[in-house]
Amino acid sequence: MYLDNAETNRRYDAALAELRARGVFRSTRPPMGARVLHWLGFEPRPIPYLDWKQNLLIFAAGFAVAQLLVDHLLSATEGMSFAPHLVTLVISALAFGALMALWQIHRKNKLGLSDWDDL
């Protein structure tokens, strides 16, 4: 599906309306991340409507980038060679991504949100 597809736009609007009805999203404008993705040519989808693997990759990549930015401030990684540092980075990023993906599944079930294909 492409962004110019009316079905995709209808699903996205229905997802935002469902999130507003549950009190998760209060703004009438799409989130900044969705606008950037739309501008780059991707299909934006709210985080609760992504599947487990997509959530895992998004949160793990974000955690890895953040950890790389602050690693030089931590004394735990001082003096580590590249290989152990990379292994700990990957393991911690995957663990964080898995926990956040599971939390998103729990949140979706708790709020009673529809599947993306059912919107």
N, C-alpha and C positions, 0 to 999 in steps of 0.2 A: 504494500500500500504506500501511496505517496501523499505528501501533504496537500496537494491540490485535490485529492479525492474527497468528495463531499461526505462519504461514509466515515472516513477517518476524522474529519472535523466534527461530524455529528457525535461520534463516540467520545471525542475529547471534551466537547461541551457537556455531554451527559455525565461524564466522569467528574468534571468540575462542579456540576450541579449537585451530584450525589455527595461529593465532599463538602460542599457548602451546607447541604441539608443535615449532614451529621455534625457540623460545627468544626470540621477540621480546617477548612479553607474559608476565609472571610472576605477576601478581596474579590472584586469583580473583574480585575485584569488577570490574565494568565501570569504565572510566576516568571521571574526573570530567566531562569534556566530554560524554561519551555520556549520563551521568545528567542533566546540565543540559538537553541536547537532548530527552531523553525527557520531562523535566518540562515543557518548553515545548511539547511536542506534535509534535516532529519525529521523523523516522525516523533513528536513529543508525546510522552505518556506519563501521567502522574506516577510517582514512586509506588503507591500501594497497588497499582494495576500492573506492575512488572512481575515477571515470574521470578522464581527463587534464584536461578542462575544469573539473571541480569542484575538483580539486587546484590548478589554476592560479588560480581565483578565491579560494579559501581562503587560499593562501599570499600572493597579491598583496594581498589586503585586509589581512591581518595585517601584512605589511611596510609598507604605506602608513600604517596607524595607528601603528605603532612609529616610522616615520620622522617622522611629524607630531609625535609626542611629543618626539623628541630633536632636531628641526631647529633649534630656537632655541639649542642648545648647539654647533652646528657653525658654523664661520666660513665654510664654502663657500657657504652659502645667505644669508649676511648681505648685505643691500643688493639682493637680487634682487627684481624686481617679481613680481606675482602670476602672470602668464602663464608666464614661463620656469620659475618655481618649480613650478607645477602640472605642466608638461610633464615636467620632470625627475623629479618624484614619480611620475607615471604610468608613464614609461618604466622607471625603476628598479624599481618595484613589479612591472610585467609581466615584466621580465627575471628578477627573483628568483623570481616565481611559476612561470615557465616552467622555470627550472633545477630548482626543487624538485619540480615535477610530473614532469619527466623522471627525476629521481632516484628518485621513488616508483615509476615504471614499471620502472626498472632493479632496484630493490629487490624488487619483486613478482616479477619474472622470476627473479632470483637465488635467492629463497627458494622458488620453485615454488608460489606461492599460487594457489588456484583463483579463477575469476571469481565475482562475487557471484551471478550467475544460476545457476551450477553448484553452489552450496552446498546 
